[in-house]
Amino acid sequence: MRNLILRSAGAALVLTALLTGCDKLGLGGESAQSKELPTPRELKAIRYMSQAKGPDGRPVYDHLEQAKSCHDLGIAMRWNRPPDVKAGPFNGKMTYVLSGVPGGLSKNAEVFITGVIKAGRSLSSGGSVWSLRLKDGGEVQAVETAEYAQKQDEAQQAGGHATMLHPYTPGRLLCAYGIYQGPIGMALDQKRRVPLVSVLFAMDRLR
């Protein structure tokens, strides 16, 4: 696992200059025009999460760390950033990844990924790296730099809910917003390349 970390941790550093993106990840410009919003039943299930008016006056979930599960976080994200509308800090569409990274996904695309933690550990730099198993059995490597981890810690210390509870425990879910870097990650067995996601915001949950 140590070699896996050392060989790939630097890939996430390309996003160091984008730190302000974390503060805006949930704000979706013209999301009301979407045809892929969550259903009323799904929204009812996350009514415990707080909302505020976004830049266009449309309510958005403004404290994503309140999500009790990755499922609930995914609903809130799809409301804030529906997959068929360009929005967010990079004016792009959000790709939701559960069962495999779509073929042809461009490098630097925004993704929201949910996977089962196979292995994970902290880096000497203060960041983290994970090997995730997707629903279809595929593997993804996710790397979070110290800068983004610090932003989440600061939010928690300011009174926010904890996002990372047991982030390196195999079997838990990791759900993360990040930037796709291409098939440049290293598999857990260190014998092949897998998709790599540079994490901007993440949480671990039981489901």
Buried (B, 14 or more C-beta within 10 A) or exposed (E): EEEBBEEBBEBBBEBEEBBEBBEEBBBBBEBBEBEEBBEEEBBEBBEEBEBEEBEEEBEBBBBBBBBBBBBBBBBBBBBBBBBEBBBBBBEBBBBBBBEEBEEEBEEBBBBBBBBBBBBBBBBEBEBBBBBBBBEEEBBBBBBBBBBBBEBBBEBBEEEBEEBBEEBBEEEBBBBBBBBBBBBEBBBBEEEEEBBBBBBBBBBBBEE
